[in-house]
Amino acid sequence: MEENNINNGERKVLISVKVSTLLIILLVIIIAVVVFIKINNRNNEKNTEPVQKTVQSSMETEEKTTTKEPIKITARSSGIRNSELISMDEAPQEEQVEIQEEIMPEIEEIIEAPEQIETTKIEDVTISVDMDLTVRTGLSREDFILLISGVKADTSGFFEENAGLIYDLCEKYSLNEIFFCGLISAESGWNIASNHRNTHNYISLMSNSGLIRFASVEEGLEKAAETLHNKYLTLGGSFYYGPTLSAMKTRFCPASSTWVSLVYGRMAQILP
């Protein structure tokens, strides 16, 4: 009986030792897991800290760049009455609204107002026999077209039909519109003679074989304007003797004694 009791006691001790050992091992495992988790969290915090700093720095930079100076408006002679500098941030909210309501329509008017270009009225257009042929009439495009539409001598309708193109070419090549039309009429006739109409050569530009042929009305008129500008009416041009009719005649039509009066007479027919 005593041996049995001793054996039972030893077994209980062994079981108790085993249980204690298991508990210790489990505790060690738990501690190891906790330590691992803490170390991992610290590493994550270290990794995310630069990102957070970068994001915060980026946000601060954005705030700095988006921060605007106080809006300051200076009065202009065109309408804003207060000539002093106004800082919108310095005024109370209600005053800011009042300032905006007062000034914004005037600013919009200044911005939206188209530039006013002074033009000459049809009745104010003048010509002279010794006028500078490179000085424009000052007419608007619409008024020039209106003027040409009323020329009774334009029996063929050629000038009225091409008035817009003629105006644009005179603007491009710095030619007086009345002169250009008068020259075309003097060289081709108001009715545009067939040889000029067929070749689209309206100011008698010549080659060794006769009138130079152009492919279209547009090409013929542009070549006429370009030649006048480059060769006859611009300083340094190969046929330049001055910007007047008599100077241009020196090389354009040297054999004629009536060319100046012919061209000028046709110019005079254009004006009302």
Secondary structure, 3 states (H helix, E strand, C coil): CHHHHHHHHHHHHHHHHHHHHHHHHHHHHHHHHHHHHHHHHHHHHHHHHHHHHHHHHHHHHHHHHHCCCCCEECCCCCCCCCCCCEECCCCCHHHHHHHHHHHHHHHHHHHHCCCCCCCCCHHHCCCCCCCCCCCCCCCCHHHHHHHHHCCCCCCCCHHHHCHHHHHHHHHHHCCCHHHHHHHHHHHHCCCCCHHHHHHCCCCCCEECCEECCCCCHHHHHHHHHHHHHHHHCCCCCCCCCCCCHHHHHHHHCCCCCCHHHHHHHHHHHHCC
